[in-house]
Amino acid sequence: MGFFLLLIMKYSRLTKDQFVELHTEFIEFLSSNSITHEDWKILKQNNDDKTEGILDLFSDIVWKKVLEKTNFLENISKNHIYLFSFDKSQMRFIAIYTELSEIDFTTTQGFSWLRDNLLDDNVKIYNSSKDYSEDKLVDKFDLILKGGLITKGELFNYFNELIIH
């Protein structure tokens, strides 16, 4: 069997559903580390730290690949929309919010209201940028933990165009 150091996870362990979804990749990962199907069955039966370490290491590898490809995040709640764009040295941030309690951006009606009332005094739009900390992937992951969803950036680009022009 391959040699694994017990490491502190950088991100978080994948869920059972995620492991099921990535079953083929996990088998390839085990194989590339000289862990056979029989070896893995024995490790799982023993349920020791090595098994946990393998699951954690695979999870971190998957998260790292996902985060490296992540260019946009969105966090939409009842009264705010936070949009993030990531480039090499900085993250850009657009915040849209309203204090009107009857508006809910998570609904079709609330989003339509926003589209129709962008210039209304009850809508605030802020734009800023920030340098990454020492690890930009951890910065992205922290935003995901706070509710950010990975997107293709259509909403960010839409509001960015509005702000620029």
Buried (B, 14 or more C-beta within 10 A) or exposed (E): BEEBEEEEBBBEBBEEEEBEEBEEBBEEBBEEBEBEEEBBEEBEEEEEEBBBBBBBBBBBEBBBEBBEEBBBBBBBEEBEBBBBBBEEEBBBBBBBBBEBEEBBBEEEEBBEBBEEBEEEEEBEBEBEEEEBEEEBBBBBBEBBEEEBEBBEBEBBEEBBEBEEE
